[in-house]
Amino acid sequence: MSDIPLPFDAVVTRLRAAGCVFAEDEAALLLEAADSPAELERMLALRVDGLPLEHILGWAEFAGLRIAVDPGVFVPRRRTELLVKESVRLVHPGAVVLDLCCGSAAVGAAIAAATRAAVDDDTPRPAPNGPATAPTAAGAESVTVYAADIDPAAARSARRNLPDPAHVFEGDLYASLPHDLRGRIDILVVNAPYVPSDAIATMPPEARLHEARLALDGGDDGLDVQRRVITDAPGWLSATGHLLIETSEAQAPGTAALFTAAGLSPRIVHDDDLDATVVIGARRPA
Ligand SMILES: C[S@@+](CC[C@H](N)C(=O)[O-])C[C@H]1O[C@@H](n2cnc3c(N)ncnc32)[C@H](O)[C@@H]1O
């Protein structure tokens, strides 16, 4: 293997030939990440082979944070920043937050960072590609974030992304959570799998081939996991707690109907720029 580094343009050309739309950006990141020409070649070969850039780098940028993402773990999507934004609007100091179906816990980490920065004006928001969580400020942590996922690889990534001590649980939905969390969750924030099983075949190969099927497949109508999350949510929410679930624009009425059936009042929030949809609900007044 040559010791002469590949020039930027050559890296761009190879990435472009492999169909990478953001070839210049990706080339810059790969050149920055590679310790040696051999390492760059290895990374380039993986990328040309279709591995998601984030799995090669070991991190994804999300809500201004650098989120660790291990191989196979769902890469947090830009659209999910709407879930963070809406959660931060509802959160209060001392709130208990649960990031359920957390994957890398990008959502929980971003809520923790945003609320901590708001609590302590001296705490700078992490710069893009900065540390995974906001620097520990002198001020107390403003919220406590719990996270849970059924996939051990996701739980491992989540432990790296949440502030210490990371409260990450591994199991089916609520099954692994401490019982004393019941009735105490102020923000129950969920991006569960919601792709209908039949639509998985139409997803880009990066997702279809390199993210766990468990992270994508929402069953026949895409709502199987959401249905279970929503049905049990009222037992875990505090009296004034909110459930926030990402869904697609087309599935939002179905998601909202599940909220209503569970005794929660839903509203649908859509963001055109992010192409993102979130259903938010609180208990209906008695
Ligand atoms: C679409 S990914 C989203 C991950 C993360 N919330 C995010 O936005 O980046 C869905 C996640 O749900 C997890 N999951 C699927 N079924 C689950 C279950 N029954 N219990 C807990 N987690 C589950 C998957 O392992 C995956 O990490």
The ligand as an ORCA input file, in Angstrom:
! r2SCAN-3c Opt
* xyz 0 1
  C     -35.923      3.734     14.098
  S     -34.738      3.215     15.301
  C     -34.604      4.749     16.205
  C     -33.456      4.837     17.149
  C     -33.351      6.197     17.855
  N     -34.547      6.461     18.630
  C     -33.107      7.308     16.870
  O     -34.022      8.072     16.562
  O     -31.982      7.411     16.373
  C     -35.747      2.182     16.343
  C     -35.041      1.559     17.546
  O     -36.043      0.788     18.249
  C     -35.442     -0.366     18.773
  N     -36.495     -1.350     19.031
  C     -37.219     -2.062     18.145
  N     -38.112     -2.850     18.776
  C     -37.939     -2.633     20.101
  C     -38.562     -3.151     21.270
  N     -39.537     -4.059     21.194
  N     -38.144     -2.710     22.470
  C     -37.141     -1.780     22.564
  N     -36.509     -1.261     21.490
  C     -36.911     -1.670     20.269
  C     -34.448     -0.787     17.710
  O     -33.449     -1.628     18.243
  C     -33.917      0.582     17.249
  O     -32.762      0.947     17.956
*
